[in-house]
Amino acid sequence: MASEGMDETDQDGGTGTPAPPQEPASEPDSDAVAAAKAAGPANGGSVRVDSWIWSVRLVKTRSMGAAACKGGHVRVNGERVKPAHSVHVGDEVRLRHEGRERIVIVKQVIRKRVGPPVAAQCYVDNSPPPPPREAVAPAGIRDRGTGRPTKRDRRDLERLRDLPGAGAAAPDSHRERDRDTRRDSRRSTHRDPQR
């Protein structure tokens, strides 16, 4: 009940001057740095490259990071590396993933996966900008509920994509080929016994 009658001057401990405004306990940037430090290796050493590219959210899973390393899509300081290669602060990591190349410089080594704002503070991104969405051709989008494409629709899609074999053969060429095959098989099975 004593708190009901208190005003702002009573909160200062009875001195009669208002208390200064309190600052937040920590800024978001310092929280991010603390989270990144907590996710780092215990001795401040190095981390596996597959684990690091997963931790800073360059790939979705650690196994995808390992597969990218095994496939030769990850380079550290210009050379292809295996998944267990150690990453240190200052290393340049190049990753080809999902149709684009990511070039990053390691600012902080972390082992555990962190949120996107924290992950962005662990590297310097020198990647070229992604291609605009208009440059990427859509892959034959069909209206919902139209069902499976017919043969005619499929051929039209292949013609649009410039796939080999699209429109290369005449529509009835397979019938002629089958007719010739049947004729040849009849000749070989029905031989004239008088010969």
Number of C-alpha atoms within 10 A of each C-alpha: 5 5 8 6 7 10 10 10 13 15 14 13 10 9 10 11 12 14 13 7 6 6 7 7 7 8 9 12 12 11 13 20 16 13 17 24 17 13 16 21 14 11 6 13 13 19 19 18 27 29 25 27 27 23 27 27 17 18 20 12 16 19 14 16 25 22 16 21 22 15 12 14 17 29 19 21 14 11 10 17 20 19 20 13 16 17 24 20 15 15 16 20 22 21 22 15 15 8 8 13 16 19 19 21 20 20 16 22 26 31 23 16 20 18 13 12 12 20 22 16 17 23 21 15 15 12 14 10 9 10 10 7 8 7 7 8 8 9 9 13 7 10 7 6 6 7 8 9 11 9 9 9 12 14 16 15 17 16 15 12 14 11 11 9 10 15 13 8 9 7 8 8 10 11 10 10 11 11 12 12 11 11 11 11 11 11 10 9 8 8 9 8 5 4 4
